[in-house]
Amino acid sequence: MIILDEAHRFRPKTFSEIRDIFDLLNISVVLVGTDRLDAVVRRALEATTAIWEECVLKLPHPSNLTSAPMQKS
């Protein structure tokens, strides 16, 4: 297990690198941070969803996965 403190300071690209650590090493990664971490994770998820929707799904019509109601947990 890797525990990463101060995760609320990470840039969005860092989350994809953390995912790569998980994929390559097959170990759990725990993010620790302030309340701001939730907002950072949400923005990273929204950006990742937009890229995934555009580059992977390539739907004929927008699915609106990045809209506020769809991103709400």
N, CA, C and O of each residue as an XYZ file, in Angstrom:
292
protein
N       0.850     -1.170      0.000
C       0.000      0.000      0.000
C       0.897      1.234      0.000
O       1.892      1.305      0.722
N       0.517      2.196     -0.826
C       1.196      3.488     -0.835
C       0.208      4.526     -0.327
O      -0.920      4.606     -0.814
N       0.623      5.313      0.641
C      -0.209      6.393      1.176
C       0.405      7.710      0.719
O       1.568      7.997      1.002
N      -0.387      8.502      0.014
C       0.082      9.788     -0.495
C      -0.600     10.913      0.270
O      -1.809     11.110      0.147
N       0.167     11.643      1.052
C      -0.359     12.761      1.835
C      -0.311     14.036      0.992
O       0.396     14.105     -0.013
N      -1.070     15.032      1.416
C      -1.151     16.312      0.723
C      -1.675     16.141     -0.702
O      -1.296     16.896     -1.598
N      -2.540     15.157     -0.913
C      -3.061     14.863     -2.251
C      -3.896     16.011     -2.813
O      -4.100     16.087     -4.025
N      -4.373     16.889     -1.966
C      -5.158     18.036     -2.445
C      -4.286     19.004     -3.255
O      -4.812     19.889     -3.931
N      -2.974     18.845     -3.194
C      -2.066     19.703     -3.954
C      -1.721     19.141     -5.329
O      -1.054     19.811     -6.118
N      -2.162     17.929     -5.627
C      -1.826     17.281     -6.894
C      -2.481     17.995     -8.063
O      -3.573     18.550     -7.943
N      -1.799     17.969     -9.185
C      -2.355     18.474    -10.444
C      -3.174     17.346    -11.072
O      -2.920     16.176    -10.786
N      -4.145     17.671    -11.918
C      -4.985     16.621    -12.513
C      -4.188     15.507    -13.209
O      -4.565     14.339    -13.123
N      -3.100     15.853    -13.891
C      -2.312     14.838    -14.585
C      -1.706     13.835    -13.599
O      -1.461     12.683    -13.958
N      -1.470     14.260    -12.387
C      -0.883     13.379    -11.380
C      -1.780     12.178    -11.111
O      -1.281     11.090    -10.826
N      -3.084     12.357    -11.197
C      -4.001     11.254    -10.917
C      -3.860     10.123    -11.930
O      -3.986      8.952    -11.574
N      -3.598     10.466    -13.189
C      -3.381      9.405    -14.174
C      -2.063      8.681    -13.890
O      -1.951      7.477    -14.120
N      -1.077      9.411    -13.394
C       0.193      8.778    -13.037
C       0.021      7.867    -11.819
O       0.645      6.810    -11.736
N      -0.813      8.275    -10.893
C      -1.106      7.436     -9.724
C      -1.818      6.165    -10.176
O      -1.537      5.079     -9.669
N      -2.726      6.298    -11.115
C      -3.411      5.131    -11.654
C      -2.407      4.174    -12.299
O      -2.530      2.955    -12.181
N      -1.417      4.743    -12.981
C      -0.377      3.915    -13.594
C       0.407      3.150    -12.532
O       0.761      1.991    -12.746
N       0.680      3.774    -11.405
C       1.368      3.094    -10.299
C       0.534      1.899     -9.853
O       1.056      0.800     -9.664
N      -0.758      2.123     -9.687
C      -1.651      1.032     -9.283
C      -1.629     -0.095    -10.314
O      -1.519     -1.270     -9.962
N      -1.735      0.274    -11.578
C      -1.764     -0.732    -12.650
C      -0.459     -1.519    -12.742
O      -0.472     -2.740    -12.890
N       0.660     -0.816    -12.652
C       1.967     -1.467    -12.820
C       2.369     -2.314    -11.614
O       2.877     -3.426    -11.759
N       2.133     -1.768    -10.431
C       2.589     -2.455     -9.218
C       1.509     -3.309     -8.572
O       1.787     -4.138     -7.705
N       0.266     -3.090     -9.010
C      -0.873     -3.835     -8.472
C      -0.956     -3.732     -6.945
O      -1.145     -4.727     -6.245
N      -0.811     -2.498     -6.454
C      -0.944     -2.252     -5.014
C      -1.934     -1.113     -4.804
O      -2.177     -0.308     -5.704
N      -2.490     -1.060     -3.627
C      -3.462     -0.019     -3.299
C      -2.772      1.323     -3.112
O      -1.650      1.404     -2.612
N      -3.477      2.380     -3.528
C      -2.987      3.737     -3.342
C      -4.057      4.493     -2.552
O      -5.223      4.524     -2.945
N      -3.652      5.099     -1.440
C      -4.568      5.847     -0.587
C      -4.192      7.321     -0.672
O      -3.039      7.689     -0.448
N      -5.169      8.161     -0.995
C      -4.944      9.605     -1.066
C      -5.423     10.250      0.221
O      -6.542     10.008      0.672
N      -4.570     11.070      0.805
C      -4.909     11.771      2.048
C      -4.747     13.262      1.789
O      -3.748     13.697      1.215
N      -5.733     14.040      2.215
C      -5.648     15.484      2.011
C      -6.766     16.197      2.751
O      -7.509     15.593      3.526
N      -6.867     17.474      2.498
C      -7.895     18.290      3.135
C      -9.217     18.136      2.387
O      -9.321     17.345      1.450
N     -10.219     18.893      2.807
C     -11.520     18.877      2.127
C     -11.383     19.257      0.655
O     -12.209     18.866     -0.170
N     -10.348     20.012      0.329
C     -10.124     20.435     -1.040
C      -9.841     19.241     -1.957
O     -10.035     19.339     -3.169
N      -9.392     18.130     -1.403
C      -9.098     16.939     -2.196
C     -10.334     16.485     -2.966
O     -10.219     16.062     -4.116
N     -11.500     16.565     -2.361
C     -12.735     16.158     -3.036
C     -12.943     16.972     -4.306
O     -13.296     16.415     -5.345
N     -12.728     18.285     -4.235
C     -12.892     19.143     -5.409
C     -11.860     18.811     -6.479
O     -12.180     18.812     -7.667
N     -10.633     18.527     -6.072
C      -9.572     18.181     -7.022
C      -9.909     16.868     -7.729
O      -9.746     16.756     -8.944
N     -10.376     15.887     -6.975
C     -10.730     14.587     -7.559
C     -11.909     14.747     -8.520
O     -11.925     14.133     -9.587
N     -12.877     15.554     -8.154
C     -14.024     15.782     -9.037
C     -13.596     16.413    -10.362
O     -14.066     16.005    -11.425
N     -12.700     17.413    -10.301
C     -12.217     18.046    -11.533
C     -11.441     17.052    -12.384
O     -11.590     17.024    -13.606
N     -10.616     16.240    -11.742
C      -9.844     15.231    -12.481
C     -10.785     14.221    -13.128
O     -10.572     13.815    -14.271
N     -11.820     13.817    -12.403
C     -12.787     12.873    -12.952
C     -13.524     13.482    -14.143
O     -13.742     12.813    -15.153
N     -13.901     14.736    -14.021
C     -14.605     15.403    -15.115
C     -13.710     15.497    -16.355
O     -14.168     15.244    -17.470
N     -12.453     15.854    -16.168
C     -11.527     15.956    -17.299
C     -11.292     14.587    -17.934
O     -11.269     14.460    -19.158
N     -11.119     13.569    -17.099
C     -10.898     12.213    -17.607
C     -12.126     11.711    -18.355
O     -12.004     11.071    -19.400
N     -13.303     12.001    -17.822
C     -14.551     11.591    -18.467
C     -14.690     12.242    -19.836
O     -15.096     11.589    -20.797
N     -14.354     13.526    -19.927
C     -14.453     14.239    -21.209
C     -13.519     13.617    -22.242
O     -13.910     13.412    -23.391
N     -12.298     13.320    -21.840
C     -11.339     12.701    -22.759
C     -11.825     11.319    -23.176
O     -11.777     10.966    -24.354
N     -12.288     10.548    -22.217
C     -12.774      9.194    -22.482
C     -13.965      9.219    -23.439
O     -14.052      8.427    -24.378
N     -14.885     10.157    -23.169
C     -16.075     10.261    -24.010
C     -15.701     10.634    -25.448
O     -16.266     10.094    -26.400
N     -14.765     11.540    -25.599
C     -14.381     12.020    -26.931
C     -13.476     11.036    -27.679
O     -13.666     10.793    -28.871
N     -12.500     10.478    -26.979
C     -11.475      9.673    -27.661
C     -11.739      8.171    -27.654
O     -11.288      7.462    -28.554
N     -12.452      7.684    -26.665
C     -12.667      6.238    -26.570
C     -14.059      5.859    -27.066
O     -14.198      5.013    -27.949
N     -15.077      6.479    -26.506
C     -16.447      6.130    -26.887
C     -16.790      6.571    -28.309
O     -17.421      5.833    -29.065
N     -16.366      7.782    -28.657
C     -16.637      8.343    -29.986
C     -18.107      8.174    -30.384
O     -18.424      7.661    -31.457
N     -18.981      8.615    -29.497
C     -20.417      8.487    -29.735
C     -20.877      9.439    -30.838
O     -20.283     10.502    -31.018
N     -21.919      9.077    -31.574
C     -22.429      9.967    -32.623
C     -23.096     11.224    -32.052
O     -23.166     12.255    -32.721
N     -23.588     11.128    -30.805
C     -24.216     12.265    -30.134
C     -23.628     12.367    -28.727
O     -23.334     11.341    -28.114
N     -23.451     13.580    -28.204
C     -22.884     13.740    -26.863
C     -23.738     13.033    -25.807
O     -24.967     13.081    -25.863
N     -23.093     12.388    -24.861
C     -23.826     11.695    -23.796
C     -24.021     12.594    -22.585
O     -24.783     12.255    -21.679
N     -23.349     13.725    -22.559
C     -23.423     14.677    -21.441
C     -22.903     14.085    -20.138
O     -23.363     14.463    -19.061
N     -21.950     13.162    -20.222
C     -21.385     12.570    -19.019
C     -20.655     13.599    -18.150
O     -20.504     13.401    -16.944
N     -20.208     14.686    -18.759
C     -19.489     15.704    -17.982
C     -20.412     16.791    -17.428
O     -19.946     17.730    -16.783
N     -21.711     16.666    -17.675
C     -22.644     17.661    -17.138
C     -22.734     17.515    -15.622
O     -22.486     16.440    -15.075
N     -23.085     18.592    -14.963
C     -23.157     18.589    -13.493
C     -24.055     17.487    -12.934
O     -23.649     16.816    -11.985
N     -25.262     17.267    -13.478
C     -26.102     16.189    -12.918
C     -25.474     14.795    -13.057
O     -25.635     13.952    -12.175
N     -24.764     14.556    -14.158
C     -24.148     13.246    -14.362
C     -22.925     13.050    -13.481
O     -22.618     11.918    -13.107
N     -22.219     14.126    -13.140
C     -21.009     14.037    -12.338
C     -21.315     14.037    -10.836
O     -20.430     13.789    -10.016
N     -22.554     14.312    -10.491
C     -22.931     14.379     -9.090
C     -22.860     12.989     -8.473
O     -23.319     12.013     -9.066
N     -22.286     12.908     -7.287
C     -22.152     11.591     -6.639
C     -23.349     11.255     -5.782
O     -23.391     10.187     -5.171
